[in-house]
Amino acid sequence: MRVAIIATDYYPIRSSAAIQLECLAIALKKKGSEPVILTPSGGLFYSNSDIHNGIPIIRLPSFPVKDVNYIARTFGELMMPITMGIGLMLSPVISIKGFTGIICYSPSIFFGLLVHLIKHVNQCKSYLILRDIFPQWALDLGLLKNGIAFKFFKFFSLLQYKSSDVIGVQSESNLRFVSNISTSRIEVLNNWIDDLPLKKSCSIDFNNKIISEKKIFIYAGNMGIAQNPDSIISLATCFESLNDFGFLLVGRGSEVKNLKSRIDLLKLQNVMLHHEIEASEINDLYGKCYVGLISLDLRHTTHNIPGKFLTYMKSGLPVLACTSLDSDLASLILKENVGYVVESFVNIDIEKIVKFFSCKENYAFMVNNARRISNSLFNVDKSANQILNAIY
């Protein structure tokens, strides 16, 4: 069973999506499938293939879609199904024929035509892993108005839904939302995480005075507008007078420069910014940290369970989350007792927060709960079986 996994993020990219998809591909391979990764190369006249952890990765021609401005990224993603489709049909290393199933990861919203092409050639089913309900969240945050641009993106998101036999969303609220706009079969597919091979020591300098011998609040992952990372600076400002705590922000994204500017402007001495690290370093990083941070914009009407939450849980790291108390994430954190939830990091009651995490018995309880739900709810084997059952 040769399964095409279509996504913009895969190794050597270090995003949570790339890590999740690598876990999934390895799980599928262990179950007897033959996963093949189809991903954009970022170069129109550049394509290649390689193998990582036994998984073939086919990098197909595309315009740049990473580390470019929004206009260039939109154009690059819009053209992906065309450039990648032509590249796949002309590829000397792999045939467009022979796929028995398709798994597509969203974002991006523009893979619909490519999925349709592969389905048509192979007469197989496709499964859409829907993790970003765009453009709805951009409308919620005021980044888009309900005009031509919104309708443009909406068209392609609906086209991608239509090309999918089954759509796996990450929460019950998302299931209700997507069921109202798509006729495809919709189901909840929990996010997943698993141990990746080749664990190694974290490359971050923990002797830096900002975090040395401190209880570290860690934020690891994408730093974009949707994550509202600026709120973490507000949190760090509240903790500035407490010398026992330090804040470490690790990752990449559109807001990194703005974060650095704010840290410099406020002359914060308790916040350290660091570029993203390899996935194999994550376990060692979290082992040195105290609490995992999550920050989501309250204006979201579509809820999600961030990838960083899964990695926190896998490492047994309790969380402090800034999100709506009505969100699926908040309900999960409170129900399973794995952390603390607030709706704002501004003027937060730090005495209450410090007391909550300083209770040794409660902290140990949260550590055990985190690892428990990682194994029970966010199990990659369960997710792999669910997807395979849907497309075969």
KASULQUI-V832305 format. One record per helix or strand. SS is the DSSP state (@ for helix, = for strand). FROM is the first residue (numbers start at 1). TO is the last residue. If there is no record, write none. Layout:
<<SS;FROM;TO> <SS;FROM;TO>>
This chain:
<<=;2;6> <@;16;30> <=;34;40> <=;48;52> <=;55;60> <@;70;90> <=;101;106> <@;112;122> <=;125;130> <@;136;140> <@;148;162> <=;166;169> <@;172;179> <=;185;188> <=;193;193> <=;215;220> <@;225;227> <@;230;238> <=;245;250> <@;256;266> <=;271;274> <@;279;287> <=;291;295> <@;307;314> <=;319;322> <@;328;336> <=;339;342> <@;350;358> <@;360;376> <=;379;379> <@;380;391>>
